[in-house]
Amino acid sequence: MSGTSIIVALAEELALFAGAGFLLFALDDLAVDLIYIARRLWRGATVYSRFPRAFAQTLGAPATPGWLAVFIPAWDESAVIAPMLRTTLNRFGKGNYRLFVGHYPNDPSTGAAISLIDDPRVIAVELPHDGPTTKADCLNHLFAALRIEEARLGRSRAIVLHDAEDVVHPAELKIFETLIERVAALQLPVVPLPDPHSRWIAGHYGDEFAESHGKELVVREAVGAAVPLAGVGCAIRRDAIDRLAETNDGLPFEPDSMTEDYEIGLRLGAMGLKTMFVRMPANPGDRSAVATRGHFPTTLDAAVRQKARWIGGIALSGWERLGWRGGLGERWMRMRDRRGPFAALLMVAGYAAALLWVQLALAHALGAPIAPSVGPKLMVLLQLNALLLTWRMLVRALFTTAAYGFWQGLLSVPRLLVANVIAILAVRRAITLHGTTGPRQWDKTSHIFPRELGA
């Protein structure tokens, strides 16, 4: 077999491998889309035709009194923590809550920034050791501080999680106060803020969260799977936190986990406790739901590092730590969560095949005795995948348009290529880091807070 024949055979085999894998993933995504559409039609015909829609500001008072503890872990956050706390206090108003802010002794600038906020509702908690450790370790020390504060204020009703760069919604606590009685944990949507200086890197986060928190989590709940928490804009009922702690030597958050938020939702579900995703407008007439907003990474390196932490914690460590449990819906969703490394392999194979075909076509156009052809099996795969890819791009564009407008919806289509490149690089980094030993550390990215809110 000549060298040219080997290249032709390699290109076809790579294309067949990638095409078969893409088809399986596309059918998997199509099943999620169809369930979402069916659920919307069913709820529109049955639930919303009989009961009025709920709005955050019209929810009744909670039956059980008590206060909420908001946990905000902070490492190297001196640039954002003070405006974030100031804005959060302003937006939450005079509600019954406390903000527990964790910081480290070897990060004095963050501690100094926290001290600028002179408000009794802000409780600064300095950890007993230098950082960075993991965010989960910081959260465990905030939990210890909460128990001390509860001796003075009485038992809290729930723990709310936020990051140091979050822009909270004024109606958020109203939802948590009222609905946390029904479930063990509750997650609100997360909406990345657009960055005009990073339309492609930061913009792809908006596309992904628009679809994930507009559709994916809705379907998870519909098929009976646990809702994973995003680590921000979520609340965990106080007794559920105690149950988590009882199973882990008194620590509700797994100290070595890099995705402790994701794991908590699944751990609660495995205990038979209900988790809920809530998309609810604040007032009648509002187009958007109550959500947490914030800036996401704007550079390729930062995005790759963040995605590598997610992939490593969910697809690699999560597989080892959480295994495969629950019913069919739960196992299906765990499979979807963990398909990232295989998806990256398929994308590499697909791009490699495309590059080889382009080279062969150019060589043929320049007069080389090469006649690259597509076999019947591959042609069927390409046609099916082209059809399903068109559907996939349309779905993403619709969800992005609903969240950010028509122009961003159009940009979401070419941003799929950006997302693919980031995913491939992130999987490579995640696999490299997964085999390392030693204490886990907080692999965080630099944060910014909206200037119009941070004054």
Secondary structure, DSSP 8 states (H G I E B T S, - for coil): --HHHHHHHHHHHHHHHHHHHHHHHHHHHHHHHHHHHHHHHHHHHTHHHHS----GGG----SS---EEEEEE-SS-TTTHHHHHHHHHHHHTT-SEEEEEEE-TT-HHHHHHHHT---TTEEEEE-SS-S---HHHHHHHHHHHHHHHHHHH---SEEEE--TT-B--TTHHHHHHHHTTT-SEEE--EEE---TT-TTHHHHHHHHHHHIIIIIHHHHHHTT------SSSEEEEHHHHHHHHHTTTT-SS-TT-S-HHHHHHHHHHHTT--EEE----SSTT-SS-S-EEE----SHHHHHHHHHHHHIIIIIIHHHHH-S-SSHHHHHHHHHHT-HHHHHHHHHHHHHHHHHHHHHHHHHHTT-S------HHHHHHHHHHHHHHHHHHHHHHHHHHHHH-HHHHHHHHHHHHHHHHHHHHHHHHHHHHHT--S------------HHHH-
